[in-house]
C-alpha cells in the first residue's frame, strides 16, 4: 500500500511501514511546514492513504467534503511510536481490504470505519 504519514508520525512509523514493504511519503522527512490543505490534496492527487493524529482531517473530509483515497486517524491515549505501530499492525492485518477509500478512526480499543461522501 501507499501511505502518506503526516508530521505527527515522526520517523519511526514511516520507517516501520517501509520495513513492511509499503511505499511511504513522510511529511516529517520531506515536507515539514506543509499545511493540512496541501497534505490532503497531495494524498488525493498522488493516491496515498493518509495517516495522521490530527483531527482537523476529519473536518476536512466531512465538513469541507475534501476528496481522499483513505484516511487513518489515530486518536490514541498512548501516542508512543510503539503503540502507533502496534495498532497500525493490527489494522493492516485485520482489515487490509477496507483501508482504501475509507475514513478510519483507530483508538486504543476500537476501529471505526466511515465512508465519506466525497
CORUR-V891229 format. One record per backbone hydrogen bond with DSSP energy under -1.0 kcal/mol. NH is the residue of the N-H (numbers start at 1). CO is the residue of the C=O. E is the energy in kcal/mol with one decimal. If there is no record, write none. Layout:
nh: <NH | NH>
co: <CO | CO>
e: <E | E>
This chain:
nh: <3 | 4 | 5 | 6 | 9 | 10 | 13 | 15 | 16 | 17 | 18 | 19 | 20 | 21 | 22 | 23 | 25 | 27 | 30 | 31 | 34 | 39 | 40 | 41 | 42 | 43 | 44 | 45 | 46 | 47 | 48 | 49 | 50 | 51 | 52 | 57 | 58 | 59 | 60 | 61 | 62 | 63 | 64 | 66 | 71 | 72 | 73 | 74 | 75 | 84 | 85 | 86 | 87 | 88 | 89 | 90 | 91 | 92 | 93 | 94 | 95 | 98 | 101 | 102 | 103 | 104 | 105 | 106 | 107 | 112 | 114>
co: <23 | 49 | 25 | 51 | 6 | 7 | 9 | 11 | 12 | 13 | 14 | 15 | 16 | 18 | 17 | 1 | 3 | 5 | 26 | 27 | 31 | 35 | 36 | 37 | 38 | 39 | 40 | 41 | 42 | 44 | 43 | 2 | 70 | 4 | 72 | 54 | 55 | 55 | 56 | 57 | 58 | 59 | 59 | 60 | 102 | 50 | 104 | 52 | 106 | 80 | 81 | 82 | 83 | 84 | 85 | 86 | 87 | 88 | 89 | 90 | 91 | 95 | 69 | 99 | 114 | 71 | 112 | 73 | 110 | 105 | 103>
e: <-2.8 | -2.4 | -2.5 | -2.9 | -2.4 | -1.7 | -1.2 | -2.0 | -2.4 | -2.5 | -2.4 | -2.1 | -1.0 | -2.1 | -2.1 | -2.3 | -2.5 | -2.6 | -2.6 | -2.4 | -2.0 | -2.2 | -2.6 | -1.9 | -2.6 | -2.5 | -2.0 | -3.2 | -2.5 | -1.1 | -3.0 | -2.7 | -2.6 | -2.6 | -2.5 | -1.8 | -1.2 | -1.1 | -2.2 | -2.1 | -2.8 | -2.1 | -2.0 | -2.7 | -2.5 | -3.4 | -3.6 | -3.1 | -2.9 | -2.4 | -2.7 | -2.2 | -2.4 | -2.5 | -2.8 | -1.9 | -2.5 | -2.9 | -1.9 | -2.7 | -2.5 | -1.6 | -3.1 | -1.3 | -2.0 | -3.5 | -2.6 | -2.9 | -3.0 | -2.7 | -2.5>
